[in-house]
Amino acid sequence: MSLSDPIADMLTRVRNALRSRHKTVNVRASKVCEGACRVLKEEGYIEDYTRIEDGKQGLLRVYLKYGPMGQDVMTELKRVSRPGRRVYSGVDDLPKPINGLGIAVVSTSLGVLSDRQCREKKVGGEVLCEII
């Protein structure tokens, strides 16, 4: 079975696991999904992630993070650019979810970066998703 949008699939699996209060969730591995997981880890939205080889495409095991009282760290995961409508932004036009309290995950020529890293490196790209 082919999957036309692996990023949306990853966000949906993480969203469902958060609502069910799971500690981990497995998603299909791809370079873009692994880059997005790296950004989420650097920004403090997930504990960690590991790559699991299964002889095929591979899996990413994402270790979810909750607050000290069990509250969600991520309240909204929204896909911005999708296969039917790509959304590109220059460095000056990058979104700031909730005025900088959330992050936007951007695919650039330097790899997958957060909107803050894009502003530091002065590079734009395709806005993959917004995390609040």
C-alpha positions as CSV (number, residue, x, y, z in Angstrom):
1,M,0.0,0.0,0.0
2,S,1.4,3.4,-1.0
3,L,1.1,6.4,1.2
4,S,0.6,9.7,-0.5
5,D,1.2,11.9,2.5
6,P,3.6,10.5,5.1
7,I,3.8,13.7,7.1
8,A,0.0,13.9,7.6
9,D,0.1,10.2,8.6
10,M,2.8,10.9,11.2
11,L,0.9,13.9,12.6
12,T,-2.4,11.9,12.8
13,R,-0.7,9.0,14.6
14,V,1.0,11.4,17.1
15,R,-2.3,13.3,17.7
16,N,-4.2,10.1,18.3
17,A,-1.5,8.7,20.6
18,L,-1.6,12.0,22.6
19,R,-5.3,11.8,23.0
20,S,-5.1,8.2,24.2
21,R,-2.2,9.1,26.6
22,H,0.3,6.6,25.1
23,K,4.0,6.9,26.0
24,T,5.2,5.9,22.5
25,V,3.9,5.7,19.0
26,N,5.4,4.1,15.9
27,V,5.3,6.0,12.5
28,R,6.6,5.0,9.1
29,A,10.2,6.2,8.6
30,S,11.2,8.7,5.9
31,K,13.8,11.4,5.8
32,V,11.3,14.2,6.1
33,C,9.5,12.5,9.1
34,E,12.8,11.9,10.8
35,G,13.7,15.6,10.3
36,A,10.4,16.7,11.7
37,C,11.0,14.4,14.8
38,R,14.4,15.9,15.2
39,V,12.9,19.4,15.2
40,L,10.2,18.4,17.7
41,K,12.9,16.9,20.0
42,E,15.1,20.0,19.8
43,E,12.2,22.3,20.5
44,G,11.1,20.1,23.5
45,Y,7.8,18.8,22.2
46,I,8.8,15.1,22.4
47,E,11.2,13.2,24.7
48,D,13.1,11.3,22.0
49,Y,12.7,9.2,18.9
50,T,14.6,6.1,17.6
51,R,14.7,4.5,14.2
52,I,13.7,0.8,14.1
53,E,14.8,-1.3,11.1
54,D,12.2,-3.8,10.0
55,G,13.7,-5.0,6.7
56,K,11.5,-2.7,4.7
57,Q,11.0,1.1,5.0
58,G,11.7,1.2,8.8
59,L,9.8,2.7,11.7
60,L,10.3,5.7,13.9
61,R,9.4,5.2,17.5
62,V,8.4,8.5,19.0
63,Y,8.5,8.9,22.8
64,L,5.8,11.4,23.7
65,K,6.1,14.1,26.4
66,Y,3.6,15.3,28.9
67,G,3.7,18.0,31.5
68,P,4.3,17.4,35.2
69,M,0.6,17.1,36.0
70,G,-0.1,15.0,32.9
71,Q,-1.2,17.8,30.6
72,D,-0.4,17.8,26.9
73,V,2.7,19.5,25.7
74,M,1.3,19.7,22.1
75,T,-2.3,20.8,21.9
76,E,-2.6,21.2,18.1
77,L,-0.7,19.6,15.2
78,K,-1.8,21.1,11.9
79,R,-0.6,20.2,8.4
80,V,0.0,23.3,6.4
81,S,1.5,22.3,3.0
82,R,-0.1,19.2,1.6
83,P,0.1,17.3,-1.8
84,G,-2.8,19.2,-3.3
85,R,-1.6,22.6,-2.1
86,R,2.0,23.4,-1.4
87,V,2.7,26.4,0.8
88,Y,6.1,28.1,0.5
89,S,7.4,31.0,2.5
90,G,10.3,33.3,2.4
91,V,12.2,34.0,5.5
92,D,10.3,37.3,6.1
93,D,6.9,35.5,5.6
94,L,7.4,32.5,7.9
95,P,4.4,31.9,10.2
96,K,4.7,32.5,14.0
97,P,2.1,30.3,15.5
98,I,0.6,32.0,18.6
99,N,3.1,34.8,18.2
100,G,6.1,32.5,18.8
101,L,4.7,30.2,21.5
102,G,4.3,27.4,18.9
103,I,6.6,26.4,16.1
104,A,6.3,25.8,12.3
105,V,8.3,23.0,10.8
106,V,9.9,24.0,7.5
107,S,11.6,22.0,4.8
108,T,14.5,24.0,3.4
109,S,17.6,23.5,1.3
110,L,19.5,23.1,4.6
111,G,17.2,20.3,5.8
112,V,14.1,20.3,8.0
113,L,14.2,23.2,10.4
114,S,12.0,25.1,12.8
115,D,10.8,28.6,12.0
116,R,13.2,30.0,14.6
117,Q,16.2,28.2,13.0
118,C,15.1,29.4,9.6
119,R,15.1,33.0,10.8
120,E,18.6,32.6,12.3
121,K,20.0,31.1,9.1
122,K,17.9,33.4,6.9
123,V,16.4,30.7,4.7
124,G,12.8,30.0,3.7
125,G,11.1,26.9,2.3
126,E,8.0,24.7,2.4
127,V,6.0,25.0,5.6
128,L,5.2,21.4,6.5
129,C,3.2,21.8,9.7
130,E,2.5,24.0,12.7
131,I,2.8,22.7,16.3
132,I,1.0,24.5,19.1
